[in-house]
């Protein structure tokens, strides 16, 4: 499927996990929506015209895809903005505790540090297997797929423990949609934030916020504007964020259709098998992964290694400092093959 994507053919692209890559047919659909918008902006964007129905059509397709009741799902620009809406809405106080996994995305750690500093709550980090709420815990936050290792966590079990303790569970699903099958209603998280622009291959600027009915009133939108009101539904309150281009949201249904037409479960299996068979001479961080896997790097200057891989070998792959030490993270998507992984292995052997 390499020709289906718009990626530079001179680059060995093993970094789908950072920003994704949009297939040509999905990108063309995205541009069609943009052209419609520019042809008649008022007809397209006004809340009393086409926009609500257009968004609902795309939202219903996404709800079916992630196993959510449509009324529990709202679009968001990305998982980070969705989690921000939740975290900055919570009424925490001194003595309260926010419990985090110890391998959370750096941007989300910064968010929770900010929230705790502003409210006086305490921030506690523990390994995922030790995420047990205590008497002061008000919020439990963890990742479905860890961004450094690609490890898939059993978040359903953690959410059950949180529910039993009366603790709000928030799951960062940035890397889950498109990489693993989702049934959000069965999963049991109070709140789940996901990206569509990564593994689902939708355009950048498309994500979602899921919330169980019991907690929806706790969450204010990042922007309070025309859709705000006591009688507004959850997805309506988060719908209008000021004037913006909704084309990325609308193209999510096209990304879902693109993958369905190409037997994406088989694509995932092939990508996983390629990554499982790859030999980089490095120790993996986890044996539980799908299309993204982290490896320990023992190198005197990891940032320089990353630059050399790109400058000398045209290989795009992230090397990041993590709780495990420095790690190289390899993403494999439909456009990759054995030659890409061999190229990385050869380049690492020279470094």
C-alpha positions as CSV (number, residue, x, y, z in Angstrom):
1,X,0.0,0.0,0.0
2,X,3.0,2.3,-0.2
3,X,1.6,4.2,-3.2
4,X,-1.6,4.9,-1.2
5,X,0.3,7.2,1.0
6,X,1.8,10.7,0.4
7,X,5.1,10.1,2.2
8,X,8.4,11.1,0.8
9,X,9.7,7.9,-0.9
10,X,13.3,8.8,-0.2
11,X,12.7,8.5,3.6
12,X,12.4,5.2,5.5
13,X,9.5,6.3,7.6
14,X,9.3,4.3,10.9
15,X,7.6,7.0,12.9
16,X,3.9,6.6,12.2
17,X,3.3,6.8,16.0
18,X,4.2,10.5,16.3
19,X,1.8,12.1,13.8
20,X,0.4,9.3,11.6
21,X,0.3,9.5,7.9
22,X,-2.9,10.2,5.8
23,X,-3.6,7.9,2.8
24,X,-4.1,9.6,-0.5
25,X,-7.9,8.8,-0.8
26,X,-8.6,10.0,2.7
27,X,-6.6,13.2,2.1
28,X,-8.5,13.8,-1.1
29,X,-11.8,13.5,0.8
30,X,-10.5,15.9,3.4
31,X,-9.7,18.4,0.6
32,X,-13.1,18.0,-0.9
33,X,-14.7,19.0,2.4
34,X,-12.3,22.0,2.6
35,X,-13.3,23.1,-1.0
36,X,-17.0,22.8,0.0
37,X,-16.4,25.0,3.0
38,X,-14.6,27.7,1.0
39,X,-17.2,27.6,-1.8
40,X,-20.0,28.6,0.7
41,X,-18.6,29.1,4.2
42,X,-21.8,30.2,5.8
43,X,-23.9,27.3,4.4
44,X,-21.2,24.9,5.5
45,X,-20.3,26.2,9.0
46,X,-23.4,27.9,10.4
47,X,-25.0,25.9,13.2
48,X,-28.5,26.5,11.7
49,X,-27.3,25.1,8.3
50,X,-25.2,22.1,7.4
51,X,-22.6,21.7,10.1
52,X,-24.6,19.8,12.8
53,X,-25.8,17.2,10.3
54,X,-22.3,16.8,8.7
55,X,-20.7,16.3,12.1
56,X,-23.3,13.9,13.3
57,X,-22.8,11.7,10.3
58,X,-19.1,11.5,10.9
59,X,-19.6,11.1,14.7
60,X,-22.0,8.2,14.3
61,X,-19.5,6.4,12.1
62,X,-16.8,7.0,14.7
63,X,-19.1,5.8,17.5
64,X,-19.8,2.5,15.7
65,X,-16.0,2.1,15.1
66,X,-15.0,2.6,18.7
67,X,-18.0,0.9,20.3
68,X,-19.5,3.9,21.9
69,X,-23.1,5.2,22.2
70,X,-23.2,8.3,20.0
71,X,-24.5,10.5,22.8
72,X,-21.3,9.7,24.8
73,X,-18.9,10.8,22.1
74,X,-17.7,14.3,21.0
75,X,-15.1,15.3,18.5
76,X,-11.8,16.9,19.8
77,X,-8.8,18.2,17.9
78,X,-6.6,15.5,19.5
79,X,-6.3,13.4,22.6
80,X,-4.3,16.1,24.4
81,X,-7.0,18.8,24.0
82,X,-9.6,16.2,25.1
83,X,-7.8,15.4,28.3
84,X,-7.2,19.1,28.9
85,X,-10.9,19.8,28.8
86,X,-11.4,17.1,31.4
87,X,-8.5,17.9,33.7
88,X,-9.1,21.6,33.8
89,X,-12.7,21.1,34.6
90,X,-12.2,19.0,37.7
91,X,-12.8,20.6,41.1
92,X,-9.8,19.2,43.0
93,X,-8.5,20.6,46.3
94,X,-5.6,20.2,48.7
95,X,-5.5,16.7,50.1
96,X,-6.8,15.2,46.9
97,X,-4.6,12.8,44.9
98,X,-4.2,12.3,41.2
99,X,-2.8,8.9,40.4
100,X,-0.8,8.4,37.2
101,X,0.9,5.5,35.6
102,X,4.7,6.0,35.5
103,X,5.0,5.8,31.7
104,X,2.6,8.5,30.6
105,X,3.0,10.9,27.7
106,X,5.2,13.9,28.7
107,X,2.6,16.4,27.6
108,X,0.0,14.9,29.8
109,X,2.4,14.7,32.8
110,X,2.9,18.5,32.4
111,X,-0.9,19.0,32.3
112,X,-1.4,17.1,35.5
113,X,1.5,18.9,37.2
114,X,-0.2,22.2,36.2
115,X,-3.6,21.1,37.5
116,X,-2.1,19.9,40.8
117,X,-0.1,23.1,41.3
118,X,-3.2,25.2,40.6
119,X,-5.5,23.2,42.9
120,X,-3.2,22.0,45.6
121,X,-3.8,18.3,44.8
122,X,-1.0,15.8,45.0
123,X,0.4,14.0,42.0
124,X,1.4,10.3,42.6
125,X,3.1,8.1,40.0
126,X,3.1,4.3,40.1
127,X,3.9,1.4,37.7
128,X,0.8,0.4,35.8
129,X,0.4,-2.9,37.7
130,X,0.4,-1.0,41.0
131,X,-2.3,1.6,40.1
132,X,-4.5,0.9,43.1
133,X,-6.6,3.9,44.3
134,X,-6.1,5.0,47.9
135,X,-8.4,6.9,50.2
136,X,-7.4,10.3,48.9
137,X,-7.4,9.4,45.2
138,X,-9.9,11.4,43.1
139,X,-8.5,10.7,39.6
140,X,-6.7,7.8,38.0
141,X,-5.1,8.5,34.7
142,X,-3.3,5.9,32.5
143,X,-2.5,5.0,28.9
144,X,-4.1,2.3,26.9
145,X,-1.0,1.9,24.7
146,X,2.2,3.2,26.2
147,X,3.8,5.8,24.0
148,X,7.4,4.7,24.7
149,X,7.2,0.9,24.5
150,X,4.0,0.2,22.6
151,X,2.9,-2.0,25.5
152,X,-0.9,-2.5,25.5
153,X,-2.2,-2.1,29.1
154,X,-5.2,-3.9,30.6
155,X,-7.1,-0.7,31.3
156,X,-10.4,-2.5,31.8
157,X,-9.2,-4.0,35.0
158,X,-7.8,-0.7,36.3
159,X,-11.1,1.1,35.4
160,X,-13.0,-1.5,37.4
161,X,-10.9,-0.9,40.5
162,X,-11.3,2.8,40.1
163,X,-15.1,2.5,39.8
164,X,-15.3,0.3,42.9
165,X,-13.3,3.0,44.8
166,X,-15.4,5.9,43.5
167,X,-12.5,7.3,41.6
168,X,-12.8,9.0,38.2
169,X,-10.9,6.9,35.6
170,X,-9.4,8.7,32.6
171,X,-7.7,6.7,29.8
172,X,-5.3,8.2,27.3
173,X,-6.1,6.3,24.2
174,X,-3.9,8.3,21.8
175,X,-2.4,5.3,20.2
176,X,-5.3,2.9,20.4
177,X,-7.8,3.7,17.6
178,X,-6.7,1.9,14.4
179,X,-4.1,-0.2,16.2
180,X,-6.4,-2.2,18.5
181,X,-10.1,-3.0,18.4
182,X,-12.2,-0.8,20.8
183,X,-15.4,-1.3,22.7
184,X,-15.5,1.8,24.9
185,X,-18.9,1.0,26.5
186,X,-17.5,-2.4,27.6
187,X,-14.1,-1.1,28.6
188,X,-15.6,0.8,31.5
189,X,-13.5,4.0,31.6
190,X,-15.3,7.0,32.9
191,X,-13.5,9.1,30.3
192,X,-11.5,8.0,27.2
193,X,-9.6,10.3,24.9
194,X,-8.4,9.1,21.5
195,X,-6.6,10.3,18.3
196,X,-7.9,9.5,14.8
197,X,-4.9,11.0,13.0
198,X,-2.4,8.4,14.2
199,X,-3.2,4.7,13.6
200,X,-6.7,5.3,12.0
201,X,-4.9,7.4,9.4
202,X,-7.4,10.3,9.4
203,X,-6.2,13.9,8.8
204,X,-4.3,15.8,11.6
205,X,-6.7,17.6,13.9
206,X,-9.1,14.7,14.4
207,X,-9.6,13.1,17.8
208,X,-12.4,12.4,20.2
209,X,-13.6,12.6,23.8
210,X,-15.8,9.8,25.3
211,X,-17.5,10.2,28.7
212,X,-20.0,8.0,30.5
213,X,-23.3,9.8,31.1
214,X,-22.7,9.9,34.8
215,X,-19.6,12.1,34.4
216,X,-20.4,14.2,31.4
217,X,-21.6,17.2,33.4
218,X,-18.2,17.4,35.1
219,X,-16.6,18.3,31.8
220,X,-16.6,21.8,30.4
221,X,-15.5,22.4,26.8
222,X,-12.2,24.2,26.3
223,X,-14.1,27.0,24.6
224,X,-17.5,28.0,26.0
225,X,-19.5,29.6,23.1
226,X,-22.7,29.2,21.1
227,X,-23.3,25.6,21.8
228,X,-23.2,26.0,25.6
229,X,-26.4,25.6,27.5
230,X,-28.1,23.6,30.2
231,X,-30.2,21.7,27.8
232,X,-27.3,20.9,25.3
233,X,-26.2,17.3,24.8
234,X,-22.6,16.4,25.6
235,X,-21.5,16.4,22.0
236,X,-23.2,19.7,21.4
237,X,-21.5,21.4,24.3
238,X,-18.1,20.4,22.9
239,X,-19.1,21.1,19.2
240,X,-18.5,24.8,18.6
241,X,-15.1,26.0,19.5
242,X,-15.2,29.2,17.5
243,X,-14.5,29.4,13.8
244,X,-12.4,26.5,12.7
245,X,-12.1,24.0,9.8
246,X,-14.1,20.8,10.7
247,X,-12.9,18.9,7.6
248,X,-10.5,16.7,9.6
249,X,-13.5,15.5,11.7
250,X,-15.6,14.9,8.6
251,X,-12.9,12.8,7.0
252,X,-12.7,10.4,9.9
253,X,-15.5,8.4,8.3
254,X,-13.5,8.2,5.1
255,X,-10.5,6.9,7.0
256,X,-12.7,4.2,8.6
257,X,-13.9,3.2,5.2
258,X,-10.4,3.2,3.7
259,X,-9.2,0.7,6.3
260,X,-12.4,-1.4,6.1
261,X,-12.0,-1.8,2.4
262,X,-8.4,-3.1,2.8
263,X,-8.9,-5.7,5.5
264,X,-7.1,-3.7,8.2
265,X,-7.0,-6.6,10.7
266,X,-4.8,-8.4,8.3
267,X,-2.7,-5.3,7.8
268,X,-2.2,-5.0,11.6
269,X,-1.2,-8.7,11.8
270,X,1.4,-8.3,9.0
271,X,2.8,-5.2,10.7
272,X,3.0,-6.9,14.0
273,X,4.7,-9.9,12.5
274,X,7.3,-7.7,10.7
275,X,8.1,-6.0,13.9
276,X,8.3,-9.3,15.9
277,X,10.7,-10.7,13.3
278,X,13.0,-7.7,13.1
279,X,16.4,-8.0,14.7
280,X,18.0,-4.7,15.6
281,X,20.4,-6.1,18.2
282,X,18.4,-4.2,20.9
283,X,16.4,-5.4,23.9
284,X,12.7,-4.7,23.6
285,X,10.8,-2.9,26.3
286,X,7.7,-5.1,26.0
287,X,6.5,-8.3,24.4
288,X,2.9,-7.0,24.4
289,X,2.6,-4.7,21.4
290,X,0.8,-4.3,18.1
291,X,2.4,-2.0,15.5
292,X,4.7,0.0,17.7
293,X,7.6,-1.2,19.8
294,X,10.2,0.4,22.0
295,X,13.8,-0.9,22.3
296,X,16.6,0.1,24.8
297,X,19.4,2.1,23.3
298,X,22.9,1.9,24.8
299,X,24.8,4.7,23.0
300,X,27.1,7.4,24.3
301,X,25.0,10.1,22.5
302,X,21.5,9.0,21.7
303,X,20.4,12.4,20.2
304,X,23.3,12.4,17.9
305,X,22.4,8.8,16.9
306,X,18.9,10.0,16.0
307,X,20.3,12.8,13.9
308,X,22.7,10.5,12.1
309,X,20.0,8.0,11.3
310,X,18.1,10.7,9.5
311,X,21.0,12.8,8.0
312,X,23.1,9.9,6.8
313,X,20.5,7.1,6.2
314,X,17.2,9.0,5.7
315,X,15.6,7.0,8.4
316,X,12.9,8.7,10.4
317,X,12.6,7.0,13.8
318,X,12.4,8.6,17.3
319,X,14.9,8.1,20.1
320,X,13.6,9.4,23.4
321,X,14.7,9.5,27.0
322,X,12.2,7.5,29.1
323,X,11.9,5.9,32.5
324,X,13.6,2.9,31.0
325,X,16.6,5.0,29.9
326,X,17.0,6.0,26.3
327,X,14.7,4.2,23.9
328,X,14.2,3.8,20.2
329,X,10.6,3.4,19.1
330,X,9.8,1.7,15.8
331,X,6.4,2.0,14.2
332,X,5.3,-0.2,11.3
333,X,2.3,0.7,9.2
334,X,0.8,-0.6,5.9
335,X,3.4,1.2,3.8
336,X,6.4,-0.5,5.5
337,X,8.1,-3.7,4.5
338,X,11.0,-5.9,5.5
339,X,13.5,-3.6,3.6
340,X,12.6,-0.7,5.9
341,X,13.4,-2.7,9.0
342,X,16.6,-4.1,7.4
343,X,17.7,-0.6,6.6
344,X,17.3,0.4,10.2
345,X,19.2,-2.7,11.5
346,X,22.0,-2.0,9.1
347,X,22.2,1.7,10.0
348,X,22.3,0.8,13.7
349,X,25.1,-1.7,13.2
350,X,27.2,1.1,11.7
351,X,26.6,3.5,14.5
